[in-house]
Amino acid sequence: MKKAILSVALVALFFMSSCQKESAQEESKVVTTEQKENWLTATLDSKFASSQKQVTAYLFPADKMEALVKTPNVTTVRFVLGYDDHTIQISVTGVDKSGKKLGTVSATVLKESNYNGKLSKLNQLTVSKTNKRTALLNAHSLLPKDAFAGIEAWQQKLSAVADLEEVTSYEGVRFRYFSLESEVILAMVDSGNTANIGLFLGLNTKGKVTTVLIGLDKNNDIKKTTPTSKEAAAVYDFSLPCPPTGDPADFGGL
């Protein structure tokens, strides 16, 4: 009897260990000045590609993002890029109209080897562009299937280790950050029961790296408008990269 109990315990431990290997979250601190500088000169080689492929998404807690965008005078959020341990690091900064920094939220890095099954569900979902949504939200809204295609395209670039310098820069100058109106983030956190805003890196229609923002539930599944709905609660893109938009000189102060 004791042997049977021991066997069951060992099997349970094995599966727990396997799950931990398949899904892990690494706490990430706010991108430092050194990490930002490292990003500008990092060599995007096979070592980088191998490490970056392990990153599923950057998770920003919905409650902290809500507090950030509700901070007085915050009009824009900037997803700031850094580089550490052969991997892109990202934190988000809220700024006012003049670009003054008013708050920052760090990300948790999600590494989940079997996450593609969850992402592929994007091909079965739609998004609504009703009169309840503003023109700004509709302008940033992304079709779920296009979001999936963009994320897959970035992963394929990493697999091939091809043109990584080209897709992460504008006219030879590497992207510093991606800007988005705070109204978009507010809409995402106001949709209810959103646990995290998942930032996935993808390629846009111009073949450049961009941010794909998806509302996620407490299990980091894609959040739908209702549990049985075929409509995603929030999928957004069309953030503006710096350069060419924004001021690269702001990069050090973010």
NORWO-V385774 format. One line per field, one symbol per residue. ss: DSSP state (H for helix, E for strand, - for the rest). phi: phi as a letter, one per 20 degrees, with the letter a starting at -180 (. if undefined). burial: b if it has 16 or more other ideal C-beta (glycine too) atoms within 10 Angstrom, else e. A space follows every 10 residues. Layout:
ss->???
phi->???
burial->???
//
This chain:
ss->-HHHHHHHHH HHHHHHHHHH HHEEEEE--- --HHHHHHHH H----HHHHH HH----EEEE EHHHHHHHH- -----EEEEE EEEE--EEEE EEEEE----- EEEEEE-EEE EE---HHHHH HHHH-E---- ----HHHHHH E--HHHHHHH HHHHHHHHHH ---HHHH-EE --EE--EEEE EHHHHHHHH- -----EEEEE EEE-----EE EEEEEE---- -E-E------ EE--EE---E EE-----HHH HHH-
phi->.fffffffff ffffffffff ffcbcdfdeg gegfffffff dfeedfffgf ffffeeaded gffffffffe fgmfdbdcee ecbblmcfdb cdcecefenf fcrbceddee ccfdfgffff fgfddccece ffdffffffe fcfgffffff fffffffffe ldlffffdbc lndffebcdb fffffffffe fnleeceedd ebdefemdfb eddcfcefem effdfbgdfd dffaccbmfd edfeemcgff gfee
burial->eeeeeeeeee eeeeeeeeee eeeeeeebeb beeebbeebb ebebeeebbe ebeebbbbbb bbebbbebbe eeebebbbbb bbbbebbbbb bbbbbeeebe eebbbbbebb bbeebeeebe ebeebebeee eeeeeebeeb bbebebbbeb bbebbebbee eeebeebbbe eeebbbbbbb bbebbbbbbe eeebbbbbbb bbbbeeeebb bbbbbbbeeb ebbbbeeeee ebbbbbbebb bbbeebeeeb beeb
//
